[in-house]
Amino acid sequence: MRNKKIVRDGYNAIAARYFRDRARNAPDLELLKDFVGHLPPGARVLDAGCGAGVPIAEFLSRSFLIVGFDFAPAQVRLARLMVPLGEFLQGDIVVLPFREATFDGIVCTYAMIHVPREEHPRLVAEFRRTVKPSGLLLLCMGANDLPEDAGDFLGTPMYWSHYDANTNLEMVRVAGFEILWSRLVDDATRPGSTHLFVMARAA
């Protein structure tokens, strides 16, 4: 719980700066366009770890019913202002407050990497539980083995934890997803860092 508090307090503290610095043309947004192209019109989509809602929830809200979910209350307040067409809730993405098969698609970028990695299988299982059969998942995961790390991020303490790419891909399969593709992408918020992006379909 201590590590989760570091993440929540950190993103509360840097909410405005993170919103300002988040690249609107980052490489991960190109992958989002592929995700969108596979969704039906009017799809219901969850942005898990939505931050201030820009640019991902904002982009999705133009075509879909978007629900954003984030750990940091300050981020949720910003998202409600920035993306008036979306619905935004606060809580821990490891325990999603939604019924089974609620969403046509789920996006989770730069959020899972802040969750203690022993909780990652449960998190991916929650995505599988709440996405519809044949629903889509676009997920940002770690690319290397990192049991845990703590350091400065935009002037505030932060925490990271993740498995290597192969372990993560197997985790997605075990949870009940068919992997459509996986790609290594430079981090839009931490220059020099690389993450694994996975698009998968609920099997």
Secondary structure, DSSP 8 states (H G I E B T S, - for coil): -HHHHHHHHHHHHTHHHHHHHS-TT-HHHHHHHHHHHTS-TT-EEEEET-TT-TTHHHHHHTTSEEEEEES-HHHHHHHHHH-TTSEEEES-TTS--S-TT-EEEEEE-SSGGGS-GGGHHHHHHHHHHHEEEEEEEEEEEESS-EEEEEEEETTEEEEEEE--HHHHHHHHHHTTEEEEEEEEEE-SSSTT-EEEEEEEEE-
